[in-house]
Amino acid sequence: MDINKWKSVAIASQDYKVLKALCKSKFRAPGAMISKLLNDYVEHQAKKNKTTVENFRKKLLNGESNDDGKRSKKS
């Protein structure tokens, strides 16, 4: 498997069960469902921040989490 193309993540088993149930009802693989959820969320946040999806993605990938360019601190 190409480690530059695919990554694994750990999620709580209860969340995995919900993910599998969603996948079954929507006829998607778990990876495809996670991609869809991420894309939908990015679109939602871009709209909320009144920017394009492309610009919002660039901000995220550059480590910016809000409009003033500062990184948010984890609580």
N, C-alpha and C positions, 0 to 999 in steps of 0.2 A: 504494500500500500504506500502511496506517495505521501510522505509526512508533510510536504509543503501544501498539499491540496486538502487533506483530511485531518481533523483534530478530534480527540475524544474529550468528553466532559463528564463529570460526575454530577448526578442529580439525586435528590432524595427519592427513595423508592416509592413513596406515595405520589410524588410528582410524575415519576415514570409511569405508574399505573394510569394516571389521568392522561398523560401523553399518549400511551398505547390505546386507550379508549377513544380519544379524539381521532387518532390515526385510523382506527378501525371504522369509525362512523364517517370519515371523510375520504376513505380509500387512499391514504397517503402513507409513505414510509416516515418513521420518526425524524430522520434528517430533513426530509422535505417539509414536514410540519414545523420544525424548529425554524427553518429558513423562512417559511411563510409568516410565522409569528414575529420574527425579527423584522422582516420587510414591512409588515403592517404597522408595527410599533414605530419604526423609523419614519414612515409616512405620516403617522399621527403626530409625532413630535415635530417634524418639519412644518406641518401645517400649524401646529400650536405656536411655534416660534416664528411663523410667517417667513419661511425660507424654502428654498427648493430642497427636494430629497437629496440631490447630488451635493449641494452645499452642506447640508446637515451631516451627511455621511463623511465628507471631508473633515468637518469639525471634529466629529467623533474619532476618526482615525488619527487625527493630529493631537488628540488628548484634550481637546477643548470640550467642556461639558455645558457651558452656558454662554450667553451672548457677550459677556465681557472678556472672554478668552481665558478666564481663570479655571483651574481644575477644582472640582468640588472635593471636599474632604470627606472621607468615609467616617461614619459615626461608629 
